[in-house]
Amino acid sequence: MDLLRTAYSPASDDDAPFPPPIFPMPTQPPSTETLITGRYISKRERAALAAVTTSSESTSLTTVSISPGSISDSDIPRDILNLARNQGKAHMRLGEMPERLTVVLNGHSKCVNAVEWSETHAHLLASAGMDHTISIWNVWSRNNKKARVISSHNAAVKDVKWSKNGLSILSCGYDCSTRLTDVDTGLETQIFKEDQVVDVIKYHPDNSNLFLSGGSKGFISLWDIRLGETVHQYKRGLGPILDLEFNTDTKQFISSTDISRSRISENSIIVWDISREIPLSNQVYAEAYTCPCTRRHPLESYFVAQSNGSYIAIFSSRPPFKLDKYKRYEGHGVSGFPIKCSFNMKGDILASGSSDGCLYLYNSKSSRLVKKIKAYEQACIDVSFHPVIPNVIASCSWNGDVSVFE
Protein backbone atom coordinates (compact mmCIF):
# COMPACT_ATOMS: atom_id res chain seq x y z
CA MET A 1 0.00 0.00 0.00
CA ASP A 2 2.84 2.36 0.79
CA LEU A 3 3.64 2.95 -2.88
CA LEU A 4 5.13 6.45 -2.70
CA ARG A 5 7.47 5.51 0.14
CA THR A 6 8.56 2.37 -1.70
CA ALA A 7 9.10 4.22 -4.98
CA TYR A 8 11.15 7.12 -3.64
CA SER A 9 12.85 5.72 -0.52
CA PRO A 10 16.67 6.05 -0.59
CA ALA A 11 18.78 3.02 -1.25
CA SER A 12 20.51 3.27 2.14
CA ASP A 13 18.74 3.03 5.49
CA ASP A 14 21.01 5.83 6.67
CA ASP A 15 19.38 8.35 4.36
CA ALA A 16 16.56 10.58 5.55
CA PRO A 17 13.13 8.97 5.08
CA PHE A 18 10.79 10.14 2.36
CA PRO A 19 7.74 12.13 3.53
CA PRO A 20 4.57 10.10 4.16
CA PRO A 21 2.58 9.10 1.04
CA ILE A 22 -0.56 10.96 0.07
CA PHE A 23 -3.85 9.28 -0.75
CA PRO A 24 -7.23 10.61 -1.94
CA MET A 25 -9.58 11.77 0.82
CA PRO A 26 -13.24 12.87 0.67
CA THR A 27 -13.75 16.58 0.06
CA GLN A 28 -15.66 18.95 2.34
CA PRO A 29 -18.28 21.52 1.32
CA PRO A 30 -16.75 24.55 -0.41
CA SER A 31 -16.51 27.99 1.17
CA THR A 32 -17.53 31.31 -0.39
CA GLU A 33 -15.77 34.62 -0.76
CA THR A 34 -16.44 37.91 -2.53
CA LEU A 35 -14.29 38.69 -5.56
CA ILE A 36 -11.96 41.68 -5.13
CA THR A 37 -10.88 43.40 -8.33
CA GLY A 38 -8.65 46.24 -9.51
CA ARG A 39 -5.02 46.53 -10.57
CA TYR A 40 -2.72 47.66 -13.37
CA ILE A 41 -2.83 45.04 -16.12
CA SER A 42 -0.79 44.95 -19.31
CA LYS A 43 -2.64 44.90 -22.63
CA ARG A 44 -2.01 41.20 -23.19
CA GLU A 45 -3.07 40.26 -19.66
CA ARG A 46 -6.15 42.49 -19.93
CA ALA A 47 -7.26 40.70 -23.10
CA ALA A 48 -6.76 37.28 -21.55
CA LEU A 49 -8.41 38.23 -18.26
CA ALA A 50 -11.46 39.69 -20.01
CA ALA A 51 -12.19 36.30 -21.51
CA VAL A 52 -12.21 34.50 -18.17
CA THR A 53 -13.18 36.98 -15.43
CA THR A 54 -16.71 36.50 -14.09
CA SER A 55 -19.06 39.18 -12.82
CA SER A 56 -18.00 40.92 -9.60
CA GLU A 57 -21.27 39.78 -8.01
CA SER A 58 -20.23 36.15 -8.34
CA THR A 59 -19.42 34.63 -4.92
CA SER A 60 -19.56 30.89 -5.49
CA LEU A 61 -16.26 29.13 -4.72
CA THR A 62 -15.41 25.51 -5.42
CA THR A 63 -12.55 24.17 -3.34
CA VAL A 64 -11.59 21.01 -5.21
CA SER A 65 -12.68 18.57 -7.86
CA ILE A 66 -11.39 15.02 -7.59
CA SER A 67 -10.79 13.93 -11.18
CA PRO A 68 -10.91 10.30 -12.37
CA GLY A 69 -7.11 10.36 -12.10
CA SER A 70 -5.08 9.65 -8.96
CA ILE A 71 -2.05 11.14 -7.21
CA SER A 72 -0.81 7.64 -6.46
CA ASP A 73 2.17 6.23 -8.36
CA SER A 74 0.61 2.75 -8.64
CA ASP A 75 0.28 2.75 -12.44
CA ILE A 76 3.44 4.69 -13.35
CA PRO A 77 5.91 2.79 -15.57
CA ARG A 78 8.64 1.10 -13.54
CA ASP A 79 11.49 2.75 -15.45
CA ILE A 80 10.23 6.22 -14.47
CA LEU A 81 10.01 5.22 -10.81
CA ASN A 82 13.51 3.74 -10.95
CA LEU A 83 14.90 7.01 -12.33
CA ALA A 84 13.18 9.00 -9.59
CA ARG A 85 14.41 6.62 -6.88
CA ASN A 86 18.01 6.20 -8.10
CA GLN A 87 18.93 9.86 -7.99
CA GLY A 88 22.65 9.13 -8.18
CA LYS A 89 22.25 7.38 -11.52
CA ALA A 90 20.01 10.16 -12.78
CA HIS A 91 22.68 12.74 -11.93
CA MET A 92 25.20 10.75 -13.98
CA ARG A 93 23.07 11.54 -17.02
CA LEU A 94 23.71 15.27 -16.76
CA GLY A 95 24.33 16.84 -20.13
CA GLU A 96 21.37 15.08 -21.70
CA MET A 97 18.67 17.41 -22.95
CA PRO A 98 15.02 16.97 -23.87
CA GLU A 99 14.55 15.88 -27.46
CA ARG A 100 10.86 15.39 -28.16
CA LEU A 101 7.34 15.90 -26.88
CA THR A 102 6.28 12.87 -24.81
CA VAL A 103 3.26 13.96 -22.72
CA VAL A 104 0.46 16.41 -23.52
CA LEU A 105 -1.70 17.54 -20.60
CA ASN A 106 -5.00 19.11 -21.66
CA GLY A 107 -7.36 20.65 -19.14
CA HIS A 108 -6.94 24.41 -18.82
CA SER A 109 -9.30 26.50 -20.92
CA LYS A 110 -7.17 29.66 -20.91
CA CYS A 111 -3.54 30.74 -20.59
CA VAL A 112 -1.35 28.81 -18.13
CA ASN A 113 0.87 31.18 -16.15
CA ALA A 114 3.15 28.78 -14.28
CA VAL A 115 4.20 25.14 -13.99
CA GLU A 116 6.24 23.50 -11.21
CA TRP A 117 7.35 19.94 -10.40
CA SER A 118 7.06 18.51 -6.91
CA GLU A 119 10.58 17.93 -5.58
CA THR A 120 9.49 15.13 -3.23
CA HIS A 121 6.82 13.37 -5.34
CA ALA A 122 8.57 13.49 -8.67
CA HIS A 123 5.64 12.22 -10.75
CA LEU A 124 3.44 15.22 -9.86
CA LEU A 125 3.31 18.56 -11.71
CA ALA A 126 1.25 21.64 -10.79
CA SER A 127 -0.03 24.26 -13.24
CA ALA A 128 -1.76 27.60 -12.60
CA GLY A 129 -4.19 29.07 -15.10
CA MET A 130 -6.16 32.15 -16.06
CA ASP A 131 -9.28 29.92 -15.87
CA HIS A 132 -9.16 30.32 -12.04
CA THR A 133 -7.88 26.78 -11.47
CA ILE A 134 -4.78 24.88 -10.40
CA SER A 135 -4.30 21.42 -11.90
CA ILE A 136 -2.25 18.66 -10.30
CA TRP A 137 -1.01 16.24 -12.98
CA ASN A 138 0.13 12.66 -12.47
CA VAL A 139 2.35 13.04 -15.49
CA TRP A 140 3.28 9.43 -16.32
CA SER A 141 0.07 7.74 -15.21
CA ARG A 142 -1.24 5.21 -17.72
CA ASN A 143 -4.79 6.28 -16.91
CA ASN A 144 -6.27 9.74 -16.35
CA LYS A 145 -3.35 12.13 -15.78
CA LYS A 146 -5.37 14.92 -14.18
CA ALA A 147 -5.39 14.03 -10.47
CA ARG A 148 -6.74 17.26 -8.93
CA VAL A 149 -8.45 20.44 -10.05
CA ILE A 150 -8.24 23.00 -7.25
CA SER A 151 -10.62 25.95 -7.59
CA SER A 152 -10.14 27.84 -4.33
CA HIS A 153 -9.37 31.09 -6.19
CA ASN A 154 -12.30 33.02 -7.63
CA ALA A 155 -10.15 34.79 -10.23
CA ALA A 156 -7.15 34.02 -12.42
CA VAL A 157 -4.23 32.23 -10.74
CA LYS A 158 -0.82 33.77 -11.42
CA ASP A 159 1.68 31.54 -9.60
CA VAL A 160 1.93 28.19 -7.81
CA LYS A 161 4.65 26.66 -5.60
CA TRP A 162 4.97 23.23 -3.95
CA SER A 163 5.73 23.10 -0.24
CA LYS A 164 9.03 21.52 0.78
CA ASN A 165 7.32 18.33 1.97
CA GLY A 166 5.30 18.06 -1.24
CA LEU A 167 1.99 17.69 0.60
CA SER A 168 0.56 21.15 -0.11
CA ILE A 169 0.73 23.93 -2.69
CA LEU A 170 0.87 27.69 -2.33
CA SER A 171 -0.91 29.75 -4.98
CA CYS A 172 -1.75 33.40 -5.63
CA GLY A 173 -3.77 35.46 -8.06
CA TYR A 174 -6.14 38.22 -9.07
CA ASP A 175 -8.45 37.67 -6.07
CA CYS A 176 -5.89 39.51 -3.91
CA SER A 177 -4.93 36.44 -1.93
CA THR A 178 -2.35 33.71 -1.47
CA ARG A 179 -3.80 30.33 -0.51
CA LEU A 180 -2.28 27.19 0.99
CA THR A 181 -4.04 24.00 -0.13
CA ASP A 182 -3.61 20.41 1.01
CA VAL A 183 -2.95 18.32 -2.11
CA ASP A 184 -4.14 15.14 -0.41
CA THR A 185 -7.64 16.37 0.41
CA GLY A 186 -7.75 19.36 -1.92
CA LEU A 187 -8.93 21.53 0.96
CA GLU A 188 -7.71 25.06 1.58
CA THR A 189 -5.89 25.25 4.94
CA GLN A 190 -4.82 28.92 5.07
CA ILE A 191 -5.51 32.17 3.25
CA PHE A 192 -3.30 35.26 3.25
CA LYS A 193 -5.23 38.37 2.14
CA GLU A 194 -3.67 41.49 0.64
CA ASP A 195 -4.80 44.86 -0.63
CA GLN A 196 -3.42 44.13 -4.10
CA VAL A 197 -3.47 41.51 -6.80
CA VAL A 198 -0.76 38.98 -5.90
CA ASP A 199 1.37 38.20 -8.94
CA VAL A 200 4.26 36.14 -7.58
CA ILE A 201 5.20 34.03 -4.53
CA LYS A 202 8.50 32.43 -3.49
CA TYR A 203 9.32 30.09 -0.58
CA HIS A 204 12.40 30.91 1.46
CA PRO A 205 15.04 28.31 0.45
CA ASP A 206 16.16 27.72 4.07
CA ASN A 207 12.88 28.07 5.97
CA SER A 208 9.73 26.46 4.56
CA ASN A 209 7.56 28.48 6.98
CA LEU A 210 8.45 31.74 5.22
CA PHE A 211 7.48 33.00 1.77
CA LEU A 212 7.63 36.24 -0.19
CA SER A 213 4.70 37.72 -2.10
CA GLY A 214 4.62 40.63 -4.51
CA GLY A 215 1.78 42.32 -6.31
CA SER A 216 0.13 45.00 -8.38
CA LYS A 217 0.70 47.95 -6.02
CA GLY A 218 4.42 47.32 -5.74
CA PHE A 219 4.26 45.94 -2.18
CA ILE A 220 6.44 42.98 -1.20
CA SER A 221 5.74 41.02 1.99
CA LEU A 222 7.55 38.28 3.86
CA TRP A 223 4.92 35.99 5.43
CA ASP A 224 5.24 33.52 8.30
CA ILE A 225 2.85 30.63 7.70
CA ARG A 226 2.87 29.71 11.40
CA LEU A 227 1.64 33.17 12.38
CA GLY A 228 -0.52 33.72 9.32
CA GLU A 229 0.79 37.28 9.00
CA THR A 230 3.60 39.37 7.56
CA VAL A 231 6.89 39.71 9.44
CA HIS A 232 8.57 42.15 7.02
CA GLN A 233 7.33 44.52 4.32
CA TYR A 234 9.29 46.16 1.53
CA LYS A 235 7.87 49.32 -0.06
CA ARG A 236 9.35 51.72 -2.59
CA GLY A 237 6.24 53.06 -4.30
CA LEU A 238 7.20 51.46 -7.61
CA GLY A 239 5.05 49.69 -10.19
CA PRO A 240 3.71 46.11 -10.02
CA ILE A 241 6.10 43.39 -8.88
CA LEU A 242 6.81 41.05 -11.80
CA ASP A 243 9.03 38.48 -10.09
CA LEU A 244 10.88 37.63 -6.88
CA GLU A 245 13.93 35.46 -6.33
CA PHE A 246 16.18 34.76 -3.35
CA ASN A 247 19.81 35.58 -3.94
CA THR A 248 22.70 33.15 -3.48
CA ASP A 249 23.03 34.74 -0.05
CA THR A 250 19.58 33.84 1.26
CA LYS A 251 19.60 36.90 3.53
CA GLN A 252 18.90 38.86 0.34
CA PHE A 253 16.28 38.70 -2.39
CA ILE A 254 15.84 40.20 -5.85
CA SER A 255 12.72 41.96 -7.08
CA SER A 256 11.76 42.78 -10.65
CA THR A 257 9.38 45.70 -11.09
CA ASP A 258 7.23 47.11 -13.88
CA ILE A 259 8.76 50.56 -14.06
CA SER A 260 6.22 51.93 -16.58
CA ARG A 261 4.57 53.99 -13.84
CA SER A 262 7.68 55.52 -12.34
CA ARG A 263 9.67 55.66 -15.58
CA ILE A 264 12.85 55.12 -13.58
CA SER A 265 14.63 52.29 -15.31
CA GLU A 266 17.30 51.82 -12.64
CA ASN A 267 14.58 50.61 -10.26
CA SER A 268 13.48 47.70 -12.46
CA ILE A 269 15.84 45.27 -10.63
CA ILE A 270 16.43 45.76 -6.89
CA VAL A 271 18.42 43.62 -4.45
CA TRP A 272 16.98 43.80 -0.91
CA ASP A 273 18.31 43.05 2.56
CA ILE A 274 15.60 40.86 4.10
CA SER A 275 15.94 41.72 7.78
CA ARG A 276 16.70 45.45 7.39
CA GLU A 277 13.99 45.95 4.72
CA ILE A 278 16.26 48.18 2.65
CA PRO A 279 17.55 48.01 -0.94
CA LEU A 280 21.22 47.14 -1.26
CA SER A 281 21.31 48.39 -4.83
CA ASN A 282 18.71 50.05 -7.04
CA GLN A 283 20.89 50.69 -10.07
CA VAL A 284 21.47 47.11 -11.15
CA TYR A 285 19.78 47.30 -14.56
CA ALA A 286 19.72 50.68 -16.30
CA GLU A 287 18.17 49.66 -19.64
CA ALA A 288 14.62 50.76 -20.37
CA TYR A 289 13.08 47.27 -20.33
CA THR A 290 11.01 45.44 -17.75
CA CYS A 291 12.10 41.95 -16.68
CA PRO A 292 9.24 39.43 -16.22
CA CYS A 293 11.49 36.78 -14.64
CA THR A 294 14.60 36.51 -12.44
CA ARG A 295 16.45 33.27 -11.58
CA ARG A 296 19.61 32.62 -9.57
CA HIS A 297 22.14 30.03 -10.65
CA PRO A 298 21.89 26.96 -8.36
CA LEU A 299 25.66 26.76 -7.77
CA GLU A 300 27.49 29.86 -8.99
CA SER A 301 27.43 33.49 -7.87
CA TYR A 302 25.19 35.07 -10.46
CA PHE A 303 21.55 35.50 -11.36
CA VAL A 304 19.76 36.18 -14.64
CA ALA A 305 16.83 38.36 -15.64
CA GLN A 306 14.54 37.79 -18.62
CA SER A 307 14.31 41.14 -20.41
CA ASN A 308 11.57 42.48 -22.65
CA GLY A 309 14.45 43.42 -24.92
CA SER A 310 14.26 39.73 -25.99
CA TYR A 311 17.38 38.56 -24.21
CA ILE A 312 18.38 37.24 -20.78
CA ALA A 313 20.78 39.49 -18.87
CA ILE A 314 23.41 38.22 -16.40
CA PHE A 315 24.25 39.87 -13.05
CA SER A 316 26.73 39.16 -10.29
CA SER A 317 25.00 38.04 -7.09
CA ARG A 318 27.62 39.89 -5.03
CA PRO A 319 27.72 43.65 -4.36
CA PRO A 320 27.59 45.83 -6.37
CA PHE A 321 25.57 43.28 -8.43
CA LYS A 322 27.06 44.36 -11.75
CA LEU A 323 25.55 43.57 -15.13
CA ASP A 324 27.74 41.43 -17.37
CA LYS A 325 28.06 43.68 -20.41
CA TYR A 326 29.87 41.08 -22.51
CA LYS A 327 27.59 38.06 -22.29
CA ARG A 328 23.84 37.40 -22.49
CA TYR A 329 21.43 34.79 -23.82
CA GLU A 330 19.86 35.75 -27.16
CA GLY A 331 17.71 34.11 -29.82
CA HIS A 332 14.28 33.75 -28.24
CA GLY A 333 11.53 36.39 -28.20
CA VAL A 334 9.57 38.04 -25.38
CA SER A 335 7.35 40.59 -27.17
CA GLY A 336 5.48 41.68 -24.04
CA PHE A 337 4.56 38.19 -22.84
CA PRO A 338 5.45 37.14 -19.25
CA ILE A 339 8.09 34.70 -20.54
CA LYS A 340 10.03 32.79 -17.85
CA CYS A 341 13.32 30.93 -17.77
CA SER A 342 14.82 28.19 -15.60
CA PHE A 343 18.16 26.50 -14.83
CA ASN A 344 18.42 22.73 -14.66
CA MET A 345 19.49 21.03 -11.42
CA LYS A 346 23.23 21.52 -11.96
CA GLY A 347 22.97 24.85 -13.69
CA ASP A 348 24.73 23.86 -16.92
CA ILE A 349 21.61 24.47 -19.04
CA LEU A 350 19.33 27.52 -19.04
CA ALA A 351 15.91 27.05 -20.66
CA SER A 352 13.59 29.84 -21.77
CA GLY A 353 10.12 30.06 -23.19
CA SER A 354 9.54 32.32 -26.17
CA SER A 355 6.86 34.36 -27.91
CA ASP A 356 7.26 32.15 -31.01
CA GLY A 357 6.05 29.05 -29.09
CA CYS A 358 9.48 27.39 -28.86
CA LEU A 359 11.70 26.21 -26.02
CA TYR A 360 15.23 27.59 -26.19
CA LEU A 361 18.04 25.73 -24.40
CA TYR A 362 21.32 27.57 -23.76
CA ASN A 363 24.71 26.47 -22.46
CA SER A 364 24.82 28.52 -19.26
CA LYS A 365 28.60 29.07 -19.32
CA SER A 366 29.05 30.06 -22.94
CA SER A 367 25.50 31.49 -23.42
CA ARG A 368 25.42 29.59 -26.75
CA LEU A 369 22.05 28.32 -28.01
CA VAL A 370 22.33 24.52 -28.12
CA LYS A 371 18.76 23.44 -28.91
CA LYS A 372 15.46 24.89 -30.07
CA ILE A 373 12.25 22.84 -29.76
CA LYS A 374 8.94 23.85 -31.33
CA ALA A 375 6.32 23.42 -28.63
CA TYR A 376 3.22 25.53 -29.35
CA GLU A 377 1.55 27.71 -31.95
CA GLN A 378 1.22 30.48 -29.36
CA ALA A 379 3.76 31.79 -26.83
CA CYS A 380 5.55 29.37 -24.50
CA ILE A 381 5.16 31.07 -21.10
CA ASP A 382 6.95 28.98 -18.46
CA VAL A 383 9.53 26.18 -18.35
CA SER A 384 10.45 23.92 -15.42
CA PHE A 385 13.22 21.31 -15.33
CA HIS A 386 12.46 18.07 -13.51
CA PRO A 387 14.13 18.05 -10.07
CA VAL A 388 15.54 14.50 -10.48
CA ILE A 389 15.53 13.39 -14.13
CA PRO A 390 17.85 15.81 -15.98
CA ASN A 391 16.50 15.41 -19.53
CA VAL A 392 12.84 16.11 -18.62
CA ILE A 393 11.29 19.57 -18.82
CA ALA A 394 7.69 20.79 -18.47
CA SER A 395 6.30 23.87 -20.20
CA CYS A 396 3.02 25.72 -20.65
CA SER A 397 1.52 28.02 -23.24
CA TRP A 398 -0.59 31.10 -23.79
CA ASN A 399 -3.39 28.95 -25.25
CA GLY A 400 -3.66 26.70 -22.16
CA ASP A 401 -1.54 23.68 -23.10
CA VAL A 402 0.85 21.92 -20.70
CA SER A 403 3.52 19.66 -22.16
CA VAL A 404 6.42 17.48 -21.03
CA PHE A 405 9.51 16.90 -23.18
CA GLU A 406 12.13 14.17 -22.74
Order of alpha helices (4+ residues) and beta strands (2+ residues): alpha-alpha-beta-alpha-alpha-beta-beta-beta-beta-beta-beta-beta-beta-beta-beta-beta-beta-beta-beta-beta-beta-beta-beta-beta-beta-beta-beta-beta-beta-beta-beta-beta-beta
